[in-house]
């Protein structure tokens, strides 16, 4: 075979080889590009799904890092050291606070809550200082100084026909007030708009008002959990507690905020397990839910939160178009904690009842 023909075939074969190699590399690149596109699309879909879930469940988290930690439950904190022992119990004991929320909301809520507190059906409660019935709570606190009362710090106004603004003059807390002159109707709007400076001013005003009425608060917590989700807002909440020497209610799911860049303050006590009836609970299952909680309570600090009231005309009018935490809901909570079965489950499970005042005396 002539040399030029041999060279031609060699060059042709080399050309074909490089073409095939190029095609192979190009195909691999295509697969890589497709994979990267699929991964990016899946990641966007996941992020979108997470925020849709938060939106549906009214969880106002708009920070990806915080969202990830809330979903995975990743947290880095240590419980207040020796809490059970300092309260006079063993580390293995089941400690429980039975806590009545929303005191001050209405006459119905006050009447039910006062009776439950005086009769030991609940051993702690917290007050909404923005509502119309706080003077009655002040009188009750003065007459019953031994009863454990904290403040249900309130930054939302959720009912359709019963609205309130802050304790502070509205002009001094403009980022907390809507166009109608009320606190925002939900956690999302509050979180989007709240300025930490305005927030601290209002939270302090609520504490000051309580003290002026003769209420000696034992702790603070958050109405609707509105102070739990945004880190700047959560920090303001913790700071107000520390500045006033008040224990701050922080349930374990919220403790995911704490990490190396945001360490848990020394005086914060984490509630290991928090229990509360939720909107998906059927009214027919009310007793069963609470008894199951008591029968399965674990060691550590636990809190059952109830919302007490009577299914009367006042509460029906306040909670119109709002069955969740409505008048029937509150009467069911009252019925359950008043039942012999509930009290017996506490005794049978060797549950130790503790209060926020006892915790306050330990950490401050």
C-alpha positions, 0 to 999 in steps of 0.5 A: 500500500502506498505510503500516502494512502496509509497516512490517509487511513491513519489520519482518518482513523485518528480523526474518527477516534477524536470525534468519538472521544469528543462525542463521548466527552460531550455526552458526559458533559450533557449528562453532568449538565442534566444532572446539575439541572435536575439537582438544582431544580430538585433543590428549588422544589424542596426549598419551595415545598418547605416555605409552602409548608411553613406558610400553610402552618403559619410558621413565619420563618424566612431564613434558610439556615433557621428553616433547616434547623427547625425541620431537622431539629438540629440544636446545640445547647445544654439544659440548665444544669441540675434543674431537677435536683435544685427543684428537689427532685431526681433527674429521672423524675417527670416534672410538669407545669400545667399552664393556663394561657390567655388570662385577661382575654375576657370575663369568661377566660378569667372566671374559668382560669381563676377557679382552676388556679385556686383549686389546683387544676392548673398550677401556672398561668400567663396574662395578656396585658393588651386585653380589656380584663386585666384589672380583674387579673390585678385584683386576683393577683393581689388577693392570691399572691401565692399563685404563679402568674406570668405574662403572655407577651402579646404582639398579635390581635387575631380575633375578627371583632375583638381587637387591641393595640399595644400597651405603649402609645402606638406612635412609639411602636409604629412597626407593630401597628397595622393601618387600622391601629391594631396589632397585626392579626397574625404572626407572619405580618408581625414578623415581616414588619416588627422592628426589634427596638419597637418590640423591646419597648412594647414588651417592657411596657407590658411588664411595667403595666403588670407590675403597676397593677400589683402583678408580680410576674414569675415568667414570660411566654409568647402569645401564639408563639409569635416571638419564636421564629425570627432570630432578631425578635427571639433575641429581643424576647430573651433580652427582656427576660434577662433584664427583668430577671424573668424566666423565659419560656423556650420549648425544645423545638425553638431551642434550634436557634442556639448554636456556636454563633448564638449560644443559649444564655445561662439563665434560659431553661428549656422546656423539654416537652410541650403539649397542647391541643392542636387544630387537627384534634377532634373534639371527641378525642379531647380526653384521650389526648390529654390522658395519653400525654400524662401516661407517656410523659417522659423525664425532664421539664414538661409543660401542658398548655391549656386555654380555659373558658366557658362556652358562653355567649361572650366567648362565642362572640369573641371567637366567631369564625375561629373554631380553633381556640374557640369557646367550645375548645376552651370549655373542653380544656376546662372539662378535661383538667377538672376530671377525676381521670386527669388527676388520677393519671397524674398520681398514677404516673408519679408526676411531680408538679412544679411552677415557674415561680420555683424555677425563677427562685432557682435561676435568679 
